[in-house]
Amino acid sequence: MTITDWIGFIGVAILLIVYFLNLANKITKDGITYIGLNIAGGGIAMTAFVMLHYLPFIILEAAWTVVSITALISYFNK
């Protein structure tokens, strides 16, 4: 595995873990943990896809990260 593979694996793993924690009612989708880990996971995964020059997933992870940042801004504006 290359460094790009490891970066992508870590980012996607974070996203999946957060998703399953939410499904198991361990964290809420409106909580800072969920939002923060989505930003981290999306950003890390996007970094790997930038390194691979794979535009479809760059767009997907960029959108995921922007939506999560928007949720973070809303969280702090409450």
Secondary structure, DSSP 8 states (H G I E B T S, - for coil): --HHHHHHHHHHHHHHHHHHHHHTTSS-TTSHHHHHHHHHHHHHHHHHHHHHT-HHHHHHHHHHHHHHHHHHHHHHH-
